[in-house]
Structures are given as structure tokens and as C-alpha cells.
């Protein structure tokens, strides 16, 4: 997934939210992030546009899942930024031993058109 999501899905922009509730955008971002953590390629792509979903492989999901597991247990997302006109959302994904930044952009139908995870806390 790091190959597809990091290369293709990393075309994403930035977003916001908290996986324990909050906006529908936060819930969708949390579902995808949890699916990556669980190494569930089908769960990852269920809310992606067909173009983005076609770029995701089981191997790339597994690679990114391994990177997440190296940071410990997934604890959820916290909203850090939103660009509503651009439909871009950024989140801080918390783990026991660190953070990752999750960026997401939605299309006009509410499907994920871009999704990105990078190490570190959002700026």
C-alpha cells in the first residue's frame, strides 16, 4: 500500500477529524486508516474512487501496515486542518510510539480521490 497509497494515494491533500466520533470525513479517514493497520486491502479501497482503488495492491497495504505496527497500537485520528472548498482534510493518526499524518481529498460524490499517510505529526 505504501507503493500505491504512498505513490498514487499520496496524491492526497490534508484533512481533519477524530476517529472516535466527529464528522463523516473523520469517520471515513479512520475506517481507511484502520483497514490499513489491519492489512485489509478490500477495506482500504471500499470508499476510494475507482481510479484510486485500481492503484492499491495487497503488497502496498501490507508494507504500510507494517510501518504502522512498528509504531504500536493504533489509537485513532485527531483533526488538524480542513480546506472545505478543496474538500481536503488532514489528521494526526496516533499510535503508542508515534504519529503519522493522514491526508485525504474527497471528490464531489464523497468518495476518496486521494489518500496519504506520512510519518510524523501534521504541521
C-alpha positions as a Markdown table, in Angstrom:
| # | Residue | x | y | z |
|---|---|---|---|---|
| 1 | Unk | 0.0 | 0.0 | 0.0 |
| 2 | Unk | 2.9 | 2.3 | 0.6 |
| 3 | Unk | 3.7 | 1.9 | -3.1 |
| 4 | Unk | 0.1 | 2.6 | -4.3 |
| 5 | Unk | -1.1 | 4.6 | -1.4 |
| 6 | Unk | 2.2 | 6.3 | -0.9 |
| 7 | Unk | 2.7 | 6.9 | -4.6 |
| 8 | Unk | -0.8 | 7.2 | -6.0 |
| 9 | Unk | -2.9 | 7.8 | -3.0 |
| 10 | Unk | -0.3 | 10.1 | -1.6 |
| 11 | Unk | -1.6 | 12.5 | -4.2 |
| 12 | Unk | -3.8 | 13.4 | -1.3 |
| 13 | Unk | -4.3 | 16.6 | 0.4 |
| 14 | Unk | -5.0 | 17.4 | 4.0 |
| 15 | Unk | -7.8 | 16.8 | 6.4 |
| 16 | Unk | -9.3 | 16.7 | 9.9 |
| 17 | Unk | -11.1 | 14.5 | 12.5 |
| 18 | Unk | -11.2 | 12.2 | 15.4 |
| 19 | Unk | -11.8 | 8.5 | 14.9 |
| 20 | Unk | -14.0 | 8.2 | 18.0 |
| 21 | Unk | -16.7 | 10.3 | 16.5 |
| 22 | Unk | -17.0 | 13.6 | 14.7 |
| 23 | Unk | -17.5 | 14.4 | 11.1 |
| 24 | Unk | -18.3 | 11.9 | 8.4 |
| 25 | Unk | -15.0 | 12.8 | 6.8 |
| 26 | Unk | -13.2 | 11.8 | 10.0 |
| 27 | Unk | -15.1 | 8.5 | 10.2 |
| 28 | Unk | -14.2 | 7.6 | 6.6 |
| 29 | Unk | -10.5 | 8.5 | 7.2 |
| 30 | Unk | -10.5 | 6.4 | 10.3 |
| 31 | Unk | -12.1 | 3.5 | 8.5 |
| 32 | Unk | -9.4 | 3.6 | 5.9 |
| 33 | Unk | -6.6 | 4.0 | 8.4 |
| 34 | Unk | -7.8 | 1.1 | 10.5 |
| 35 | Unk | -8.2 | -1.1 | 7.4 |
| 36 | Unk | -4.5 | -0.3 | 6.5 |
| 37 | Unk | -3.5 | -1.1 | 10.1 |
| 38 | Unk | -5.4 | -4.4 | 9.8 |
| 39 | Unk | -3.8 | -5.2 | 6.4 |
| 40 | Unk | -7.3 | -5.3 | 4.8 |
| 41 | Unk | -6.9 | -4.2 | 1.1 |
| 42 | Unk | -10.6 | -4.5 | 0.4 |
| 43 | Unk | -11.5 | -2.4 | 3.4 |
| 44 | Unk | -8.9 | 0.2 | 2.3 |
| 45 | Unk | -10.4 | 0.7 | -1.1 |
| 46 | Unk | -14.1 | 0.4 | -0.4 |
| 47 | Unk | -14.6 | 4.2 | -0.2 |
| 48 | Unk | -11.9 | 5.1 | -2.9 |
| 49 | Unk | -12.8 | 6.3 | -6.4 |
| 50 | Unk | -12.3 | 3.6 | -8.9 |
| 51 | Unk | -9.2 | 5.3 | -10.2 |
| 52 | Unk | -7.5 | 5.4 | -6.8 |
| 53 | Unk | -8.6 | 1.9 | -5.9 |
| 54 | Unk | -7.0 | 0.5 | -9.0 |
| 55 | Unk | -3.6 | 1.7 | -7.8 |
| 56 | Unk | -3.7 | -0.1 | -4.5 |
| 57 | Unk | -2.1 | -3.5 | -4.1 |
| 58 | Unk | -2.2 | -6.0 | -1.3 |
| 59 | Unk | 1.6 | -5.8 | -1.1 |
| 60 | Unk | 1.5 | -2.0 | -0.7 |
| 61 | Unk | -1.2 | -2.3 | 2.0 |
| 62 | Unk | 1.0 | -4.8 | 3.8 |
| 63 | Unk | 4.0 | -2.6 | 3.7 |
| 64 | Unk | 2.2 | 0.4 | 5.1 |
| 65 | Unk | 0.5 | -1.8 | 7.7 |
| 66 | Unk | 4.0 | -3.0 | 8.9 |
| 67 | Unk | 5.1 | 0.6 | 9.2 |
| 68 | Unk | 2.1 | 1.4 | 11.3 |
| 69 | Unk | 2.5 | -1.7 | 13.5 |
| 70 | Unk | 6.1 | -0.6 | 14.2 |
| 71 | Unk | 4.6 | 2.5 | 16.0 |
| 72 | Unk | 2.4 | 0.3 | 18.2 |
| 73 | Unk | -1.3 | 0.1 | 18.7 |
| 74 | Unk | -3.5 | 2.5 | 16.6 |
| 75 | Unk | -5.3 | 5.0 | 18.9 |
| 76 | Unk | -7.4 | 7.0 | 16.3 |
| 77 | Unk | -7.4 | 10.3 | 14.4 |
| 78 | Unk | -7.4 | 13.9 | 15.5 |
| 79 | Unk | -8.5 | 16.7 | 13.1 |
| 80 | Unk | -5.7 | 19.1 | 12.4 |
| 81 | Unk | -6.8 | 21.1 | 9.3 |
| 82 | Unk | -9.6 | 21.4 | 6.8 |
| 83 | Unk | -10.0 | 23.1 | 3.4 |
| 84 | Unk | -13.7 | 22.7 | 2.8 |
| 85 | Unk | -13.8 | 24.3 | -0.7 |
| 86 | Unk | -11.0 | 22.0 | -1.8 |
| 87 | Unk | -12.5 | 19.0 | 0.1 |
| 88 | Unk | -9.1 | 18.4 | 1.7 |
| 89 | Unk | -8.7 | 17.1 | 5.3 |
| 90 | Unk | -5.6 | 16.5 | 7.5 |
| 91 | Unk | -5.5 | 14.2 | 10.5 |
| 92 | Unk | -2.9 | 13.2 | 13.1 |
| 93 | Unk | -3.0 | 9.4 | 13.5 |
| 94 | Unk | -1.9 | 8.4 | 17.0 |
| 95 | Unk | 0.0 | 5.3 | 17.8 |
| 96 | Unk | 1.6 | 4.1 | 21.1 |
| 97 | Unk | 5.0 | 5.1 | 19.9 |
| 98 | Unk | 4.5 | 7.9 | 17.5 |
| 99 | Unk | 2.3 | 9.7 | 15.0 |
| 100 | Unk | 1.6 | 9.7 | 11.3 |
| 101 | Unk | -0.1 | 12.4 | 9.2 |
| 102 | Unk | -3.1 | 11.3 | 7.2 |
| 103 | Unk | -4.2 | 13.5 | 4.3 |
| 104 | Unk | -7.4 | 12.9 | 2.3 |
| 105 | Unk | -9.2 | 14.6 | -0.5 |
| 106 | Unk | -12.8 | 13.8 | -1.4 |
| 107 | Unk | -14.4 | 14.0 | -4.8 |
| 108 | Unk | -17.8 | 15.7 | -5.3 |
| 109 | Unk | -19.6 | 12.4 | -4.6 |
| 110 | Unk | -17.9 | 12.0 | -1.3 |
| 111 | Unk | -15.5 | 9.2 | -2.5 |
| 112 | Unk | -11.9 | 9.4 | -1.5 |
| 113 | Unk | -10.0 | 10.7 | -4.5 |
| 114 | Unk | -6.6 | 11.0 | -2.7 |
| 115 | Unk | -5.3 | 9.5 | 0.5 |
| 116 | Unk | -1.8 | 9.9 | 2.0 |
| 117 | Unk | 0.0 | 8.7 | 5.1 |
| 118 | Unk | 3.4 | 10.0 | 6.0 |
| 119 | Unk | 5.5 | 9.7 | 9.2 |
| 120 | Unk | 5.3 | 12.4 | 11.8 |
| 121 | Unk | 2.8 | 14.9 | 13.2 |
| 122 | Unk | 0.9 | 17.3 | 10.9 |
| 123 | Unk | 2.4 | 20.8 | 10.6 |
